[in-house]
Amino acid sequence: MNIWSYKMMRTNSSIFHFAIIFMLIFETRTQLSDESEFLVNRSKTGLFHVPKDLSLKTTILDISQNYISELHTSDILSLSKLRILVVSHNRIQYLDISVFKFNQELEYLDLSHNALGKISCHPTLNLKHLDLSFNPFDHLPICKEFVNMSQLEFLGLSATWLQKSSVLLIAPLHINKVLLVLGDTYGEEEDPESLHNLNTESLHIVFPRRKEFSFTLDVSVSTAVSLELSNIKCVLDDNGCSYFQDILSKLQKNSRLSNLTLNNIETTWNFFIMILQLVWPTSIEYFSITNVKLQGRPDLRYFDYSNTSLKALSIHHVVSDAFSLPQSYIYEILSNMNIQNFTVSDTHMVHMVCPSQISPFLYLDFSNNLLTDMVFKNCGNLVKLKTLNLQMNQLKELVSIVNMTKRMKSLQQLDISQNSLSYDENEGNCTWTGSLLNLNMSSNILTESVFRCLPPKIRKLDLHNNRIRSIPKPIMKLEALQELNVASNSLAHLPDCGTFSSLSVLIIDSNSISNPSADFFQSCQKIRSIRAGNNPFQCTCELREFVQSLGRVSHEVIEGWPDSYKCDYPENYKGTLLKDFHVSQLSCNTTLLLITIGVTMLVLTATVTTLCIYFDLPWYLRMVCQWTQTRRRARNIPLEEVQRTLQFHAFISYSGHDSAWVKSELLPNLEKEGIRICLHERSFVPGKSIVENIINCIEKSYKSIFVLSPNFVQSEWCHYELYFAHHNLFHEGFDNLILILLEPIPQYSIPSNYHKLKNLMAQRTYLQWPKEKSKHGLFWANLRASINIKLMEQAKK
């Protein structure tokens, strides 16, 4: 038996299985605090045995699509918390279900697509999902112990021979869905009534592939609400595939059956139409036909639409080998169906005619076909239609679609995406049906002109992936528009909500927006969701205010924040998240920057001025200038004149008010010891400036004696002499200052510009003139000694 031929079964079963797995996994994950520790996926890893390094906390284990041939108790003995086990698509030939006896929490077991020919059962196993389908069983793999699986919701089986006795074993169970895969040799010994006792709401039977349908199995299970039949081939029977016709006729016995799905059909046009006719008067409400291959040409026959319960008919993926067909006949049968919901997709249909009378259609899906702008042209019989899907066709002119909708008075949703639609304002009047609320025109070649051709009451508009460069102003007001999708265009700015006063959802990612306006959220105050990531943001001063405005909005409103919002320019910021982009307000506000510089300059100027006044800086500058001029003149004197010796032991600086003490006390006591004194009244050279005379006297004297008193600090010339002497101290490199404090000087009486005097008095030792005569001798001795010591040192040099 070639069981692998069933691998190409219809996808509905796979979707169902996936949904169950997903729900169970989701349920499990929501109960676990650390998902990664419990979910183990080792599918497609080339395993030959169940891995031994599994966590004891594993609850979900997927080891499908490997090369495992055996399962042993020791393989999963330690996995006491295991709930879901997927071992499909392996090479297991025999299974003793008792290997799971220590896995009491196991609910989901998938052993489909293996090589199982036999199983033995364990009475304590209580599963919700057991899949043994697509295995080469001869008989139904049903054990008597299955009756104990009271929670069983899904059961997948395989067999080449059906026995009524086997089905009786699970008759007491009420199973939600049963999948039955029939082997290639099925039909040689067939019991038509073998499924009569099956108790299930949904039954899916997969007949053998590539085999002419010649089966008598009665599939009208009395409890089934949903029936799905796959692999129906009847192309050789001139009598119209009588076997399958009989099966469909028996469906009328089950009044509970409301859903019928046929997959993988290969038949003639005539029998295809007959299938529709046979189902029409039954209790079936939802009929789906998928993956159809048709042969021949249909005969022109009358179609009886009366006495139907059908609400929805779906036809997907139809191919035909006929080069020429009576298309108008086929279109008339389809367009005049008296049902509410009709889908014809992926059928290469090139046209659809207007119903001959007022149609009950509420929903039409003609997606993925070859329909042109002529579809439903001037059609006035679709007045009840609410939803129309023309996605993925050959539509080109938007004006034609606009005119098509004019007579669809109830149309609310229209999908014309993935076509080649364009709009030219000069093509004529653009008047949509007034009922349209939801319009999808994505993935076309529309430009900004489309904003001048929109339904006035539109609430949801999808224009993503077009060629829109801007939203023009002015445009018609769309006061009802709530959701706008203009992603993947070439927009450079965020829209102004003055035109979209009710806009609450904006999708504008993947455009060319570099400097979005910070006023957007003020203009669009009703926005509750915006997706504007993946744009080439320029992280400059212009973007700063927009980033700040984002910070004032809830992150739940900004979708994709912060990962999708990155700097694209300048290069040093490229890839930086907008939330990490910071620039100071001062560097971005020119006015504020100028004001700050101006204020700083004013403060600096005021500070310098205050310091100049406090420290008498102009006076010092004037003195330095005069000193420099004097020194320059001295350098111009011939070298032989400069080479001279010092002429005085000391230069005396004093206030004129203290001259009496100087002449009566100081001079006599020093000169009587041979000490030569330089006084301004007898030593200054006539014709020279006072400053120059002061400098010359200081330079010609070993020492400079300053007689300090309150009168001294009031004399500007005394200040000059002290300044130049102190300057000469640093210039010549030896100590030449002697301070005599004639009278105490209060600190508050010293002017602010006498800071050098304050420093000298604070840092240097000075001689104080004693009032007691008994101490005068010691004073003169100390003064003469300080001069004589220096003279002695100078003599040694």
GINOR-V127708 format. One line per field, one symbol per residue. phi: phi as a letter, one per 40 degrees, with the letter a starting at -180 (. if undefined). Layout:
phi->???
This chain:
phi->.ccccccccdcdccccccccdccccccccccbcbcccbcbbbcfbgcbaccccccccdbbbbbcfbbcbabbdccbdcccbcbbbbbcfbbcbbabccccccbcccbbbbbcfbbcbabbbbcccbccbbbbcfbcccbdcbbccdccccccbbbbbbabacbccccccbdccbccabbbbccccchcbbbdbcbcccbacbbbbbcdcfbdcabbcccccccccbbbbbgbbabbcccgfccccccccccccbcccbbbbbbfbbacccccccdccccdccccbbbbbbgbbbbgbcccbcbcccfbbcbabbbbfbbbcccbbcccccccccccccbcbabbbfbgccaaccdcadccdbbbbbcfbbcbcccfcfcbbbcccbbbbbcfbbcbbccccdcccdcccbcbbbbbcfbbcbbbccchcbbcccccbbbbbcfbbcbcccccabccbcbbbbbcgbbcbabcbcbccbcccbbbbbcfbbcbbccccccbcbcbbbbbcfbbcbbccccdcccbcccbabbbcfbccccbdccdccccccccbccccccgcbccbbcbacccbdgccdcccbaccccbbccccccccccccccccccccccccccfddccccccccdccccccccccdcccccbbcbbcabbbacdcbccccccbccccccccgccbbbccbbcccgcccccccccccccbcbbbbccadcccccccccdccccccccdcccgbcbbbbbccbdbcdcccdcccccccccccbbcbcbccccccccdcccccccccccccccccccc
